[in-house]
Amino acid sequence: MLSAVGRVSAEALYRRFFGPKRGFTDKEIDYFVNVDFDKHVALVAVIDESGERIIIGGGRYIETEPGTAELAFAVVDGYQGLGIASALLRHLVLIARNSGVRMLAADVLPDNGSMLAVFRKFGFVSTRKAGEVHVVLGLDQKPS
């Protein structure tokens, strides 16, 4: 199965990591692929492209303190706007709720309107802070 990282634009990686990113250290790779599906949950969206399974997007949450987890997403540019982040978020909300997470949060760059729209659709509340938009969803709410 092919990874999506090489197919994500510099702009999309910047929006995900809040800075330039074209490669990953062995330590970063280990962190991203070794999830425990308890405090660190990751999901991917996969398609079949010319007989090869290819990852086109991913979403994850990491519990940063008891009951609170931080979300992050990345979708290959050519597949953005198709509802992939929404589908991943829908599943992550259900997994988090069933795992006892009470609040999901994310920081988003203000110019990332499409991701902000996804969070709005799910009922996240947003506040501005230091050049970022902080979004929060209490999991006592029903998913969209």
C-alpha positions, 0 to 999 in steps of 0.5 A: 500500500502506498503512502500519501505523503509524497502526493500531498502538496507543500501547501497541504503539509504546511496546513497540517504541520503549521510549517514547511514539511517535506520529509519525516525523521525515523522518530516521526515515522515511528510516532505516526504509524505506531498507534495504540488505538486507545490514546492514539487512534489513526484512520486512513482512507484508501482507494484502488488506483490502477490495481494498487491500494493507495492511502489518500487521506488520514485522520487521527486523535491523540489524547493530550490529557485525560478525556481530551484529545487533539485531532489532525487530518491530511488529504491528498490534494486531488481528493480534497473536497470529496468528504474524506475528512468528514468521513474520517472525522465521523468515525473518529468522533464515534471511536472517541465517544466510545473510548471515554474521550469527552472533548476533541480539539484542533488548531487550524490555520485561519486560511484553511477554510475547507477544514474549518467548514468540516469542523463547523458542520460537526458542531465544533465551537471555534475561537481565535488564538495567536494566528490560529483557530482553536476548535472544540467539540464536547462529545456529549453532542450528537455527530452530524 
